[in-house]
Amino acid sequence: MKKISIVLIAAITSIFATSCTSESERPASNTTTNTSEPAQTGQSGVQDDISQKNVVQVAVGSKDHSTLVAAVQQAELVDALSNAGPFTVFAPINAAFDKLPAGTVDDLMKDENKEKLADILQYHVFVGVLKEDMIQDGQSLGQVNGGNITISKSGSDILINKTAKVLATVPASNGIVYVIDGVLLPQ
């Protein structure tokens, strides 16, 4: 019986000594941390491949919106448009930017014109979701930049400011995207 008690005390002492070992004395774990990639901040840094895409992700996923995506990045509006919204975004296709006078896009993409670019892009955004069945002829919407757009509706055709035609509608997790064939310019 004495032998069992001594063995039991030795075992308990050994377990107690192991559990009291300091962090610096314990062996390192086999996990590694990748520190070579910078941490992303803001809503745009959230990775979610399961949920419906937000308005920015819809544009990024479209080969016809690469100019718009570059402009949104240059104007530093990616995080704002990745937030919960809701937003109605009128998204010009690349060909719409090509219709602008030569050099306009290049000029707007310069750092010194970032504020002007942001103003133009914000003129393409309405806070709220305006679904197609809610659109009425002559409807006016207050845009994020403080300006107003006017919607014209004739049959199934929808025009914005009588210059940009709606080509398609794409629902997003934080709103709706209207693909348009013209760039909307604030007055």
C-alpha positions as CSV (number, residue, x, y, z in Angstrom):
1,M,0.0,0.0,0.0
2,K,2.9,2.3,0.8
3,K,4.3,1.7,-2.7
4,I,1.0,2.7,-4.4
5,S,0.8,5.9,-2.3
6,I,4.4,6.9,-3.2
7,V,3.7,6.2,-6.9
8,L,0.4,8.1,-6.8
9,I,2.1,11.1,-5.1
10,A,4.9,11.0,-7.6
11,A,2.4,11.0,-10.5
12,I,0.4,13.9,-9.1
13,T,3.5,15.9,-8.5
14,S,4.7,15.2,-12.1
15,I,1.3,16.3,-13.5
16,F,1.2,19.4,-11.3
17,A,4.8,20.4,-12.3
18,T,3.9,20.0,-16.0
19,S,0.8,22.1,-15.8
20,C,2.7,24.9,-14.0
21,T,5.3,25.3,-16.7
22,S,5.6,28.8,-17.9
23,E,4.8,29.8,-21.6
24,S,8.5,30.4,-22.3
25,E,9.4,26.9,-21.1
26,R,6.7,25.1,-23.3
27,P,7.6,23.8,-26.7
28,A,6.4,26.0,-29.6
29,S,3.3,24.9,-31.4
30,N,3.3,23.8,-35.0
31,T,1.1,26.7,-36.2
32,T,2.6,29.4,-38.4
33,T,1.5,32.9,-39.0
34,N,1.8,34.4,-42.5
35,T,3.1,37.9,-41.9
36,S,4.1,38.6,-45.5
37,E,0.6,39.9,-46.6
38,P,-0.6,43.3,-45.3
39,A,-3.8,43.3,-43.3
40,Q,-6.8,44.6,-45.2
41,T,-9.0,47.1,-43.4
42,G,-12.5,48.3,-44.0
43,Q,-15.6,46.5,-45.2
44,S,-13.9,45.7,-48.6
45,G,-11.4,43.5,-46.8
46,V,-14.0,41.0,-45.5
47,Q,-13.7,37.7,-47.3
48,D,-17.0,36.0,-48.0
49,D,-17.4,33.7,-51.0
50,I,-20.8,32.3,-50.0
51,S,-23.1,35.4,-49.7
52,Q,-24.5,37.4,-52.5
53,K,-22.0,40.0,-53.9
54,N,-22.2,43.6,-52.8
55,V,-22.3,46.4,-55.4
56,V,-18.5,46.7,-55.6
57,Q,-18.1,43.0,-56.1
58,V,-20.7,43.0,-58.8
59,A,-18.7,45.6,-60.7
60,V,-15.4,43.8,-60.0
61,G,-16.8,40.6,-61.4
62,S,-17.8,42.3,-64.7
63,K,-15.3,42.6,-67.5
64,D,-17.4,45.5,-68.8
65,H,-16.8,47.6,-65.7
66,S,-13.0,47.7,-65.4
67,T,-12.8,51.4,-65.9
68,L,-15.5,52.0,-63.3
69,V,-13.7,49.7,-60.8
70,A,-10.4,51.5,-61.4
71,A,-12.1,54.9,-60.8
72,V,-13.8,53.7,-57.6
73,Q,-10.4,52.5,-56.4
74,Q,-8.7,55.8,-57.3
75,A,-11.4,57.8,-55.6
76,E,-11.0,55.6,-52.5
77,L,-14.8,54.7,-52.4
78,V,-14.4,50.9,-52.3
79,D,-15.0,50.6,-48.5
80,A,-17.9,53.1,-48.6
81,L,-19.7,51.1,-51.3
82,S,-18.9,47.8,-49.7
83,N,-20.8,48.7,-46.5
84,A,-24.3,47.6,-45.8
85,G,-26.0,50.4,-47.8
86,P,-28.6,50.1,-49.2
87,F,-27.4,51.6,-52.5
88,T,-28.8,52.0,-56.0
89,V,-25.7,52.3,-58.2
90,F,-25.9,53.4,-61.8
91,A,-22.8,51.7,-63.2
92,P,-21.5,52.9,-66.6
93,I,-19.9,50.3,-68.8
94,N,-16.4,50.8,-70.3
95,A,-17.9,51.9,-73.6
96,A,-19.6,54.7,-71.7
97,F,-16.3,56.1,-70.5
98,D,-15.0,55.8,-74.1
99,K,-17.7,58.2,-75.2
100,L,-16.2,61.0,-73.1
101,P,-13.9,63.5,-74.8
102,A,-10.4,62.2,-75.3
103,G,-8.2,62.4,-72.2
104,T,-11.1,63.0,-69.8
105,V,-10.8,59.6,-68.0
106,D,-7.0,59.9,-67.8
107,D,-7.3,63.4,-66.4
108,L,-9.8,62.4,-63.8
109,M,-7.6,59.5,-62.6
110,K,-4.8,61.9,-61.6
111,D,-4.2,62.2,-57.8
112,E,-4.9,66.0,-58.0
113,N,-8.4,65.3,-59.4
114,K,-9.4,62.7,-56.9
115,E,-12.1,65.0,-55.4
116,K,-13.7,65.7,-58.8
117,L,-13.6,62.0,-59.6
118,A,-15.3,61.2,-56.3
119,D,-18.0,63.8,-57.0
120,I,-18.8,62.3,-60.4
121,L,-18.9,58.7,-59.0
122,Q,-21.1,59.8,-56.1
123,Y,-23.5,61.3,-58.6
124,H,-24.0,57.7,-59.7
125,V,-25.2,56.5,-56.3
126,F,-28.5,56.8,-54.5
127,V,-28.9,55.8,-50.9
128,G,-31.7,53.3,-50.9
129,V,-32.9,50.5,-53.1
130,L,-34.9,51.6,-56.1
131,K,-36.3,48.4,-57.8
132,E,-37.4,48.5,-61.4
133,D,-41.1,48.2,-60.4
134,M,-40.7,51.3,-58.2
135,I,-39.4,53.5,-61.1
136,Q,-41.8,56.2,-62.4
137,D,-41.4,58.4,-65.5
138,G,-40.1,61.8,-64.4
139,Q,-38.9,60.6,-61.0
140,S,-36.1,62.6,-59.4
141,L,-33.5,61.1,-57.1
142,G,-31.1,62.9,-54.7
143,Q,-27.7,61.4,-55.3
144,V,-24.9,61.0,-52.7
145,N,-23.0,64.0,-54.1
146,G,-26.0,66.3,-53.4
147,G,-27.1,66.5,-57.1
148,N,-30.3,65.1,-58.6
149,I,-30.9,62.8,-61.5
150,T,-34.1,62.4,-63.4
151,I,-35.4,59.0,-64.6
152,S,-37.5,58.7,-67.8
153,K,-39.5,55.6,-68.4
154,S,-41.0,54.7,-71.7
155,G,-42.4,51.1,-71.9
156,S,-39.5,48.9,-70.9
157,D,-36.8,51.6,-71.6
158,I,-35.3,53.5,-68.7
159,L,-33.2,56.5,-69.2
160,I,-31.2,58.5,-66.7
161,N,-30.9,62.2,-67.3
162,K,-32.2,61.4,-70.9
163,T,-28.7,60.4,-71.8
164,A,-27.8,57.0,-70.2
165,K,-29.9,54.0,-71.0
166,V,-30.3,51.2,-68.4
167,L,-29.0,48.0,-70.1
168,A,-29.5,45.5,-67.2
169,T,-30.3,45.3,-63.5
170,V,-28.2,43.3,-61.1
171,P,-29.3,42.7,-57.4
172,A,-26.6,42.9,-54.8
173,S,-26.4,42.1,-51.1
174,N,-26.3,45.8,-50.2
175,G,-28.5,47.2,-53.0
176,I,-29.0,47.1,-56.7
177,V,-26.9,47.9,-59.7
178,Y,-28.3,49.4,-62.9
179,V,-25.8,48.9,-65.8
180,I,-25.9,52.0,-67.9
181,D,-24.4,53.0,-71.3
182,G,-23.5,56.6,-70.4
183,V,-21.5,58.4,-67.7
184,L,-23.6,60.8,-65.6
185,L,-22.0,64.2,-65.2
186,P,-23.2,66.5,-62.4
187,Q,-24.4,69.9,-63.5
